[in-house]
Amino acid sequence: MIKVKESRDRGFRIGGKSKATMASEAASGQLPKIDFSGVGLADSGSPAWTAVRDQVMRAMATVGCFEAVYDRVSPHLRDSLLRMVSQELFPLPREVKIKNSSAKIYGGYMGQIPGLAYESLAITGASDAAGVDNFFSLLWPDGNPRFSETTLSFATKLVELEEMVRRMVWESLGVAKYQVEPSESAVYYMLRFAKYGEEKEGAEEKGEEVKLAGCEVHRDTNAFSMVCQLNEVDGLEVQISENEEEWVSVKPSSRASIFVLAGNAIRAWTDGRIRAAPHRVTVDGKNPIRYSAMIFSVPHDDYVIQAPPELVDNAHPSLFKPYKYGDFLAYLLTEEGVKAKDKLTPYRRVVA
């Protein structure tokens, strides 16, 4: 097992590199980059797996995210998805897109936000063929088999990456016995297609509103997020340390790049050992539109987020009170939750 030393907010010093060193590396213009080529779930325990695992844990504990070089999502698959998303999905009439509704908070279509050129659609149960088919049957009377097949292929590959990252973190912390399949652990996968910006050439000259294209600063609420930038329009920015001035403008280094971010659920479950990196998307409203596809591993609403006993002792008291994931989502919609900078504040314990 890799050596772990406590730092601020249960950050770590791992494998000889400090949090400051990792932040310095990120400040050079890129997040930590980790190559997953030739490593799969079946390789757990191998030297190659261990080497990648050490890098994953170091990045997650210090920065809270990293760039994965993951060639299982081929350029052809990425291009096919971009073409379908940009030419078929988002051009649909609004009255069709809003059929993508969900009883789950943040589980369906999001858009028509005043002053913001952003919209997205979500597939709940994205790792399941039936869930993907149901989504496309909602939007097209006869479904869209080609789009559905491409989406399922993409989602399946991203889900494997998430499972590898999660298993590596669990092993690194010595709690691998809690690593079970998502269907057994009350975690499901959501895929979200997002569009930042809108097609309004000459809007300023015509006196029309030029909306902000992006997403405000936030930490993800879920476990892990896999972000795939589909086209060549950048915009993702990550706060690489607790210093609110230290931001990195994230740009993919290759067409095999996937950005992996930890969310508040993992931050709390690991008792602060994993950092949930604040991030935002900023795209100039005059520039071309940005498209992305994201996979989120999401606890079910009744799942209780609580650090396992192995991660809590007298030297490392519990930082967070147990909470149901659904209660946390509901809190985010309250006035207090909307205003809170750190959304986990109500769940923090007072540690002397």
C-alpha positions in Angstrom: 0.0 0.0 0.0 1.2 3.5 -0.8 2.3 5.7 2.1 -0.2 8.4 3.1 0.5 11.3 5.4 -2.1 13.8 6.6 -2.1 17.4 5.4 -4.7 20.1 5.4 -8.4 18.9 5.2 -7.0 15.4 5.2 -5.0 16.1 2.1 -2.0 13.8 1.7 1.6 13.5 1.0 2.0 10.4 -1.2 4.9 8.7 -2.8 7.2 11.6 -1.9 5.2 14.4 -3.6 3.6 17.1 -1.5 0.3 18.9 -2.1 2.3 22.0 -3.0 4.4 20.1 -5.5 1.3 18.7 -7.2 -0.3 22.2 -7.3 2.9 23.6 -8.8 2.8 20.9 -11.5 -0.8 21.8 -12.3 0.0 25.5 -12.3 2.3 24.9 -15.2 -0.9 24.8 -17.4 -2.1 21.3 -17.2 -3.6 18.9 -14.6 -1.7 15.8 -13.5 -1.8 13.5 -16.5 -2.1 9.7 -16.1 -1.8 7.2 -18.9 -4.3 4.3 -18.6 -3.2 2.7 -21.9 -3.0 -1.1 -21.5 -4.6 -1.1 -18.0 -8.0 -2.5 -17.4 -10.1 -3.9 -14.5 -8.7 -7.3 -15.1 -5.2 -6.0 -14.4 -5.8 -5.2 -10.7 -2.8 -6.3 -8.7 -0.3 -6.1 -11.6 2.7 -3.8 -11.5 1.2 -1.7 -14.2 -2.0 -1.3 -12.2 -0.1 -0.4 -9.1 1.9 2.2 -10.9 -1.2 3.9 -12.3 -3.0 3.5 -8.9 -0.3 5.4 -7.1 -0.6 8.3 -9.6 -4.4 8.3 -9.3 -4.3 8.5 -5.5 -1.7 11.2 -5.5 -3.7 13.4 -7.9 -7.0 12.8 -6.2 -5.6 13.6 -2.7 -3.8 16.7 -3.7 -5.6 18.3 -6.6 -8.9 16.4 -6.7 -8.8 15.7 -10.4 -6.5 14.7 -13.3 -6.3 14.2 -17.0 -6.6 10.5 -18.0 -5.1 9.4 -21.3 -7.7 6.7 -22.2 -7.5 5.4 -25.7 -10.6 3.1 -25.3 -12.6 6.1 -26.4 -11.3 6.4 -29.9 -11.2 9.5 -32.0 -13.8 7.9 -34.3 -16.2 7.3 -31.4 -15.7 10.8 -30.2 -16.3 12.3 -33.6 -19.5 10.2 -34.1 -20.9 11.3 -30.8 -20.1 15.0 -31.5 -21.8 14.8 -34.9 -24.9 13.3 -33.5 -25.0 15.6 -30.4 -24.5 18.8 -32.5 -26.5 17.9 -35.5 -29.3 15.8 -34.1 -29.8 16.2 -30.4 -29.5 19.9 -29.5 -31.3 21.1 -32.7 -34.4 19.3 -31.5 -37.3 21.7 -30.6 -37.4 22.7 -27.0 -40.8 21.1 -26.5 -39.2 17.8 -27.5 -36.1 18.2 -25.3 -38.1 19.0 -22.1 -39.6 15.5 -22.4 -36.3 14.5 -20.8 -37.7 15.0 -17.3 -36.8 13.1 -14.1 -38.1 12.7 -10.6 -34.4 12.9 -9.5 -33.0 16.4 -8.8 -30.7 17.4 -11.7 -31.8 14.3 -13.5 -33.2 15.6 -16.7 -33.1 18.5 -19.2 -31.5 21.7 -18.0 -31.8 24.9 -20.0 -33.6 28.1 -20.7 -31.6 29.8 -17.8 -31.9 33.6 -18.0 -28.7 35.2 -19.2 -26.9 31.8 -19.6 -26.3 30.1 -23.0 -26.3 26.6 -21.6 -28.4 23.5 -22.0 -28.0 19.8 -21.3 -29.9 16.5 -21.3 -29.3 13.5 -19.1 -29.6 9.7 -19.4 -30.2 8.0 -16.0 -28.9 4.4 -16.1 -26.5 5.2 -18.9 -24.6 1.9 -18.5 -27.7 -0.1 -19.3 -29.0 -0.6 -22.9 -32.6 -0.2 -21.8 -31.9 3.1 -20.1 -30.2 4.5 -23.2 -32.9 3.2 -25.5 -35.6 4.7 -23.3 -33.9 8.1 -23.6 -33.9 8.1 -27.4 -37.4 6.7 -27.6 -38.6 9.8 -25.6 -37.1 12.2 -28.2 -37.7 10.3 -31.4 -41.0 8.4 -32.1 -39.2 5.4 -33.6 -36.1 5.8 -31.4 -32.7 6.5 -32.8 -30.8 3.1 -32.9 -27.6 4.5 -34.4 -27.3 7.3 -31.9 -28.3 4.9 -29.1 -25.7 2.3 -30.0 -23.0 5.0 -30.2 -24.0 6.4 -26.8 -24.0 3.0 -25.1 -20.6 2.2 -26.5 -19.2 5.6 -25.2 -20.9 5.2 -21.8 -19.7 1.6 -21.3 -16.1 2.7 -21.8 -16.3 5.7 -19.5 -18.0 3.5 -16.8 -15.0 1.2 -16.9 -12.7 4.1 -16.4 -14.7 5.3 -13.4 -14.7 1.8 -11.9 -10.9 1.6 -12.2 -10.5 5.0 -10.6 -12.8 4.1 -7.7 -11.1 0.7 -7.2 -7.7 2.3 -7.1 -8.8 4.8 -4.5 -10.3 2.2 -2.3 -7.2 0.0 -2.6 -4.9 2.9 -1.8 -6.9 3.7 1.4 -6.9 0.1 2.5 -10.7 -0.2 2.3 -10.9 -2.4 -0.8 -13.4 -4.7 0.8 -16.0 -1.9 0.2 -15.4 -2.0 -3.5 -18.4 -3.8 -5.0 -20.3 -3.5 -8.2 -22.5 -0.4 -8.7 -25.7 -2.4 -8.8 -24.8 -3.7 -5.3 -23.6 -0.5 -3.8 -26.6 1.8 -4.6 -24.6 3.8 -7.2 -25.9 4.4 -10.7 -24.4 6.1 -13.7 -25.8 9.3 -15.4 -24.6 10.5 -18.8 -25.1 14.2 -19.5 -24.7 15.9 -22.9 -23.9 19.6 -22.6 -23.9 22.5 -24.9 -22.3 25.9 -24.0 -23.0 28.8 -26.2 -25.6 29.4 -29.0 -25.6 30.3 -32.6 -26.3 34.0 -32.8 -24.0 35.6 -35.3 -23.8 39.4 -35.1 -25.9 39.5 -31.9 -24.1 42.6 -30.6 -24.5 44.5 -33.8 -28.2 43.7 -33.8 -28.5 44.9 -30.2 -29.4 41.4 -29.0 -28.4 39.9 -25.7 -25.0 38.0 -25.7 -25.5 35.4 -23.0 -22.7 34.1 -20.8 -21.8 30.6 -22.0 -20.6 28.4 -19.2 -21.2 27.1 -15.7 -20.5 28.8 -12.4 -17.9 27.6 -9.8 -19.0 24.4 -8.1 -18.0 21.1 -6.7 -19.8 18.1 -8.1 -22.2 16.5 -5.6 -21.7 12.9 -6.7 -18.8 10.5 -6.4 -16.7 10.7 -9.6 -17.2 12.6 -12.8 -15.7 11.7 -16.2 -15.6 14.7 -18.6 -15.1 14.3 -22.3 -14.6 17.5 -24.4 -16.1 16.5 -27.7 -15.0 19.4 -29.9 -12.0 21.8 -29.9 -13.5 24.6 -27.8 -11.9 24.7 -24.4 -13.5 26.2 -21.3 -13.1 23.9 -18.3 -11.2 25.6 -15.4 -10.1 24.0 -12.1 -9.2 25.5 -8.8 -6.1 23.5 -8.0 -5.7 24.4 -4.3 -7.5 26.0 -1.4 -6.2 29.3 -2.7 -9.1 30.7 -4.6 -6.7 32.5 -7.0 -5.0 29.3 -8.2 -6.9 28.2 -11.3 -5.8 26.2 -14.3 -7.4 26.5 -17.7 -7.8 22.9 -18.7 -7.0 21.8 -22.3 -6.9 18.2 -23.5 -3.4 17.2 -24.4 -4.6 14.6 -26.9 -7.8 13.2 -28.5 -7.6 10.4 -25.9 -8.0 12.8 -22.9 -10.8 12.4 -20.3 -10.9 14.6 -17.3 -11.6 12.9 -14.0 -12.9 14.8 -11.0 -13.9 13.8 -7.5 -17.1 15.1 -6.0 -18.4 15.9 -2.5 -19.8 12.4 -2.0 -16.3 10.9 -2.2 -14.8 13.8 -0.2 -17.1 13.0 2.7 -17.0 9.2 2.3 -13.2 9.2 2.5 -13.3 11.6 5.5 -11.6 14.4 3.5 -8.8 12.2 2.2 -9.9 12.9 -1.4 -10.2 16.6 -2.5 -13.3 17.7 -4.4 -11.9 20.3 -6.8 -14.0 23.4 -7.4 -14.3 24.0 -11.2 -16.2 26.0 -13.7 -16.8 26.3 -17.5 -16.1 29.7 -19.1 -16.7 30.1 -22.8 -16.6 33.4 -24.7 -20.2 33.8 -25.9 -18.8 35.1 -29.3 -16.8 32.0 -29.9 -17.9 28.6 -31.3 -20.1 26.4 -29.2 -18.6 23.9 -26.8 -19.9 20.4 -26.6 -19.1 17.8 -23.9 -20.3 14.5 -22.7 -20.0 13.5 -19.0 -20.5 10.4 -17.0 -21.3 10.7 -13.3 -21.3 8.0 -10.7 -24.3 8.9 -8.5 -25.4 7.4 -5.1 -29.1 6.7 -4.9 -31.1 9.2 -2.8 -31.4 6.8 0.2 -27.7 5.9 0.2 -26.0 7.1 3.4 -22.6 8.8 2.9 -20.4 7.9 5.8 -16.7 7.3 6.2 -15.9 3.6 7.0 -14.5 2.9 10.5 -11.1 2.1 9.0 -10.7 5.8 8.1 -11.7 7.2 11.4 -9.8 7.0 14.7 -8.6 9.2 17.6 -5.9 10.7 15.5 -8.2 11.2 12.5 -11.7 12.1 13.9 -14.7 12.1 11.6 -14.9 15.4 9.6 -18.5 14.9 8.4 -21.7 13.7 9.8 -23.4 10.9 8.0 -26.0 12.1 5.5 -28.4 10.7 2.9 -27.4 11.7 -0.6 -31.0 12.7 -1.4 -31.2 15.0 1.6 -28.0 16.7 0.4 -29.5 17.3 -3.0 -32.6 18.8 -1.4 -30.5 21.1 0.7 -28.8 22.4 -2.4 -32.2 23.8 -3.6 -32.8 25.8 -0.4 -31.8 29.4 -0.1 -29.0 28.5 2.4 -27.8 25.8 0.1 -27.7 28.1 -3.0 -25.7 30.7 -1.1 -23.3 28.3 0.7 -19.8 28.3 -0.8 -18.9 24.9 0.6 -22.1 22.9 0.3 -20.9 20.3 2.9 -20.8 22.9 5.6 -24.0 21.8 7.4 -22.6 18.2 7.5 -19.2 19.2 9.0 -18.4 18.1 12.6 -16.9 20.6 15.0 -13.4 19.1 15.6 -11.5 20.5 18.6 
